[in-house]
């Protein structure tokens, strides 16, 4: 394939320089097949377009030849008719025939010009349409890459929240270990402070996560609540984490739950989403909610 590609590209360039559309079309078609086998779909797509344009040029050239041939045949017939009329008619009739002949030629020229303009306009519209399609394709790729990048940013934020939770848990464990050395009143105050910090910290973390998540999937919760209005707040949060395709370990870290609790929550969620008897995974299911 490597040598074939090399010789085909040389052949295509020679055909292009000599404006031989038949060879341009055939070499472009073979190059398209080779690039498809190499997995280079961008080049394959480009040569596919070249092959189509070359085929269109061949068709246009043949059509032009047919039109010229018809014009030539028609002109010959008119000339023969004119000669016959010149032999049989008087001078006045001969002048009249010449006038009619030139009038027909003029009409044919106008028709040919209109046909050429129409053909050029058609080719131009095809090129514009092709450019629009390529632009739309590039925009789709750009949007997908942008979503992937932002999705990665959300996961990084979630992991940072998870690390923050681990740090907070470690701090609370140290406080719990320190609590026995305090008086009963001080222990009560410490428990109240830690409980308040846990509640506010969890709330703030979820608000931060929800803000980042909504920047990417602005209609996710709206569609989810519309189809499944009976989901609880924790189940909605779990849906968002599953949408990001997070691991059970990461979900357990950010929700302060153990592995078993996460698995139980997933099972209950599948039941509420009517996926109990379905082979569809939760990640595949939530990919529909973009």
N, C-alpha and C positions, 0 to 999 in steps of 0.2 A: 504493500500500500504506500510506503514511503516513496519508492521510485515512481510508482504510478502517479502519485500526487505531484511529484516534481515535473514529470513529463507532461502531465495534463495542464499544469499551471503554465508551462512554457507554450504548449499548444494553444491554450486559451489566450495568452498575451499576443501570440502571432495572429490568431484569428481576429482578435480585437483591433490590432494595428491595421490589418488588411480589410477590416469591416466584412468578415465572412460570417454572417449570422448563423448559418447551419452548424458550422464548427463551434461557434461560441455557445450555442444551445446545447450541443451534445457533450462538450467538455465540462460545461457548468453543471450539467446533470450528474456526470460521473464524479465530479469534485464534491457535489452535495452528498452523494452516497458515502464517499470516503470520509468526509468530515463527520457525518452522522455516526459511522462506525468508530471513529476516534473519540466521539463524545463532545466534539467541538460544535455545538448546535448553533452558535452564533455565526460561524463561517458557513455552516450548512445552510442556514437561513438566508445569508447573503447570496450564496450561489444559486439558491432556489429562486430568488428574485431576479437574478441575472438571467437565468434560464427562461423565466417567464417573459422578461422583456425582449430577449432575443427571439423567442417564438412569436411574440407579437410583431416584432419587426419583420420577420419572415412572412407572416400572414399579410402585413401591410404591403410589403414589396410585391408579393404575388397578386394581391388585389389591384395594385397599381398597374402591374403588367397586363392583367385582364382588361382593365379599363382602357389602357392604351391600345390593346389589341382590338377591342370593340370599336374604339374611336377610329382606328386605322381601317378596319373592315367597313365601317359605316361611311367613312370618307371615300373609300374606293368605290362603294356602291353609288354614292352620290355623284362622283365624277363620271362613272359609266352612264348614269341616268342623264347627267348634264350633256355628255357628248351625243347621246341619242336625241335629246331634245334640240340640241344645236343643229343637228342634221335635219330634223323634221320641221322645226318652227322657224319663224321669221326672226329678224334682228331684234324686234321688240321683246319677243318671247325669250330670246336668248339672254337679253339684259335682265329680264325678270327672273330667270332661273339663277343667274349669277347673284342677284340680290338675295334670293331665297337661300342660296347656298351659304353665303356669308352670314346671313342671319342665323342659320342653324349652327354654324361654327361658333358664333358668338354665344349662343345659348349653351352649347356644349362646354365651352370654356368656363362660363359662369357656373355651370353645374359641377365641373371638375374643381373649380376654386372653392365652391361651397363644401364639396366632399373632403377636400384637403383640410380646410379649416375645421370641419367637424371632426376629422380624424386627429388633428393636432390637439383639439380641445379635449377629446376623449383620453388621449395619452396623458395630457396634463392633469386631468381629473384623477386618473389612475395613480399618477405619481403623488398627488396631494393626498389621496386616500391612503396610499401606502405609508407616507410620512406620518399621517395621523395615527395609523395603527402602531407604527414603531414607537411613536411618542407615548401613546397610551400604554404600550407594553413596558417601556422604560419607567413610566410613572408607577405602574403596579409593582415593579421590582423595587423601586425606591421606597414606596410605602411599606412593603413587606420588610425591607431592611430596617426602616425606621422603627417599625413596631417591634422587631426582634431586638433592636438596640435598647428601646425603652423598656421592653419586658425584662431584659437583663439588668437594667438599672433598678427596676422594682425588686427583683430577686436580691440584688445587692443590698437594697434598703432593708428588705425583710431579714436578711442574714445579719445585718448590723443591729436590727432590733432584737434578733435572737441572741447575739452576743451581749447586748445590753441587759437582756433578761437574765442570762447566766451570771453576769456580774452582780446584778441586783440580788439574785437568789443567793449567791455566795455571801454577799454583805448581810442579808437577812439571817443566814445560817450563823454567821459570826455573832450577830446581835442576839440570836437565840441562845448561843453558847455562853454569851456574856450575861444573859438575863438572870440566871440563878444567883449571881453575886449581888443582885440589886434587892432592894426592899420590895415588899408586895406592892406598895403604891407606885414605886418606880417601874416595876415590871408591867403593871397595868397601863401606865402612861406609854411605856415603850411599845407594848402590843397595839395600843390605839394608833400610835404614830406609824408603825410598820404596816398595819392594816390599811390606813389611809393612803400611805405611799404606794402600796400594792394596787389599790383600786384606781388611784389617779394615774399611776404609771401605765397600767394596762390600758386604760381609756385613751390616754394620750398616744400610746404606741399604735393602737388600732385606728385612731383618727389620722395619724401620720400615714399609715399604710393605706387607708381608704383614699386619701388625697392623691398619693402617687398612683394607685391603681386606677382611679377615675380619670387620670390624665390620658391613659391609654385606652381603656375600655369604658368609655363614658356611658354607654347604654347597657352595660352588662347587667347591673342590678335591676334596671328598669324592665328589661326583657325577662329576667329571672322571676321577679315578683309578679309580673303579668301572667306567666304560665304556672308558677308555683307559689301562690300567695300564702300558703300555710307554713313556709319555712321559718324557722326561728333565726334570731340574730347570729347565734353561734354557727348554725348551719349555713347561713349566707357567707359568713367569714370563711368557713371550710370550703365552700364553693369557689371563692376567690383564690384560695391557696391551691386548690386542685386545677383551676384555670391556668395558673402559672406553672403547673406540672412539677410542684415541689415534692421532695421526698418526705416519707413519714417522719424521718428524724428531724428535718427542718420544721415540719408542721408541729411536731410535739414540742420543739423548743420555743416557738413563737406563741403557742397556745397554752404553754405550761401544763400540758397533758402528757401522759405516758403513751407508749406505743399501743398498748392494748386499748386504751380509751379512744385513740385515733381510729383504730380499725373498727371498733364498735360504732363510732360516729359515721364512718364511711358506709358501713352496712345499713345503718338506719337511713342515711341520705339516699342510697340507691333505692331503697324501698319507697321513700317519698317521691323520688323522681321517676317511679315506675320502671326501673331498670333491673329489677330482681331476676327476671327471666330473659334478660338480654345479654348478648356477648359484648356489647358496647362498653368500653371502659369509661370511667368518669371524665378522664382527660379528653377522650374523643367526643364525649357528649357535650362538654363545655366549649369545645372548639367551635360549636355552632353559634355560641353567644358572643359574637364579636361586635 
